Every structure is written in structure tokens, then in C-alpha cells.
Amino acid sequence: MDYVIIVAGGKGLRMGGEIPKQFLPIGGKPVLMRTIERFRAYSNEISIILVLPETQQDYWHQLCKEYHFDVEYTLANGGETRFHSVQNGLAKVPDDAEGVVGVHDGVRPFVSFEVIRNCYETARTKKAVIPVTPVVETLRHLPSQKNVLRSDYGLVQTPQTFDIQLLKAANRQPYQESFTDDASVVEAYGHEVSIVEGNRENIKITTPFDLKIAETLI
């Protein structure tokens, strides 16, 4: 069986408001609900695990009642960092499970079905896969005040997908500050990460400007 761990622990600080960004509405529905629905629309077979801070769960349940949201999922508590939140989500996956598990940002509701499919199918053989889009603007290295080749860089998205047993083993490592995403955890464990093409609409909604883009995409 395949799984997706949807991590939604944002506090909305860059939004400048009190409501966490994953609960803000776009097109009349909270961002997080649209993200969950995206994976359910992709597959009825995939098992969805939602990771939320305990302090936000009551509010989430209220929203579910208000919007009559009934997509099936398993709830896990958020941790101190993303790494610990993913650990908590992985704990909901049986230790002897086989298949692929994806980790996806709760505020990325526009991932395409093609990207999801490519990530999961490639992970069946490569074991560790991330979607990446090219950099389209000029990049400058600020300390040296010199331009760098944008072709040497890419923008990393989610879902980052892995063989279940590989990700479980990698997440048994002690936490390091260098663990900025799940790929960095797996690379620290010694496994190479492969790349597939992402989709530019798969934005991470973190600022008021992102919300405007999201409304347009809706």
C-alpha cells in the first residue's frame, strides 16, 4: 500500500495574521482541505496521514464540520520540527509495510496528478525521488556579489517520495539542523535522491501574494 504524509504545521507568521496559513480559504475552501482532496482525487487507494499540531486540531475539526469535509485520513500530532512531525506521521505506517510513502506540504494544493504519478512510480525503483522545477530568473550570490548559473540550480517541491522502509530507517537518525526537508534526511543516511520534473503551479502558499496567485489558479 502507498501512503502520503501531509504535513501542516505552519503558524501563518508570514501571512501576518492569526489564522495558520493552511486554514485560510481559497476559492471558498481552506487550503489544507484542497490539498487532501487532491491526493484523494488522484487515488482512492492511497492512505492519507495528516500531521497537525495538537493546538490546531480542535479548530481543524470545527472547520471539517463547517465545510462538511469527510475525506478519510489518519491524524498524527505535529512535532517540534518538520523532521519530528514526519517521524510522527511515519509512526502511523505499519513497521512491515511495503510500498511508497510521499511527504507533502499541506499548503501545496496544486500539485498535478502527473507529478504525483511520476514521483510514486519512480520511487518504486529509485527509492528516493523529489520533484524539481528549473530556476527561471537570474541568480546572484550575495556574499560575492556575482551572478551564478541558474542552470546549476532547481526549486524543490513536494511530494518527496520514498520507499517506506528507507524513509523509516533514515528517520531513526538523530536530528540535525541540516535536515531542511525529507531528501536531506535520506541523503544523510547515505542514499542518493533522484529528480523528476515538478509543475510550476505547485506553489507553496506562505504569503498574501501567494494567496492571490492561488485564487487565480482556482
FENFENDA-V771616 format. One record per residue. N is the residue number from 1. PSI is psi in whole degrees, 0 to 359 (* if undefined). Layout:
BEGIN
N|PSI  N|PSI
END
This chain:
BEGIN
1|143  2|152  3|158  4|130  5|113  6|114  7|122  8|84  9|15  10|149  11|357  12|19  13|320  14|345  15|339  16|16  17|179  18|336  19|125  20|144  21|328  22|346  23|355  24|143  25|141  26|130  27|31  28|14  29|140  30|144  31|312  32|322  33|320  34|324  35|314  36|316  37|329  38|315  39|326  40|324  41|329  42|319  43|134  44|348  45|335  46|138  47|124  48|128  49|122  50|127  51|117  52|143  53|142  54|326  55|345  56|354  57|322  58|317  59|319  60|315  61|324  62|317  63|321  64|320  65|318  66|321  67|6  68|46  69|119  70|22  71|133  72|135  73|166  74|135  75|135  76|153  77|142  78|157  79|186  80|323  81|174  82|318  83|313  84|328  85|318  86|322  87|315  88|322  89|317  90|332  91|340  92|352  93|127  94|143  95|334  96|14  97|144  98|147  99|203  100|141  101|132  102|151  103|122  104|142  105|133  106|343  107|30  108|80  109|0  110|21  111|137  112|155  113|324  114|318  115|316  116|311  117|314  118|320  119|311  120|315  121|322  122|325  123|340  124|334  125|321  126|342  127|335  128|120  129|140  130|147  131|138  132|141  133|152  134|153  135|128  136|353  137|161  138|139  139|139  140|132  141|109  142|317  143|322  144|350  145|43  146|146  147|150  148|159  149|116  150|337  151|346  152|357  153|160  154|157  155|122  156|135  157|191  158|160  159|135  160|125  161|145  162|154  163|133  164|311  165|328  166|313  167|323  168|316  169|317  170|325  171|2  172|354  173|153  174|146  175|141  176|148  177|339  178|354  179|81  180|340  181|182  182|329  183|320  184|329  185|314  186|322  187|322  188|334  189|346  190|13  191|135  192|144  193|129  194|164  195|139  196|163  197|133  198|187  199|137  200|334  201|345  202|58  203|154  204|116  205|105  206|346  207|163  208|325  209|322  210|323  211|321  212|319  213|318  214|319  215|323  216|317  217|324  218|*
END
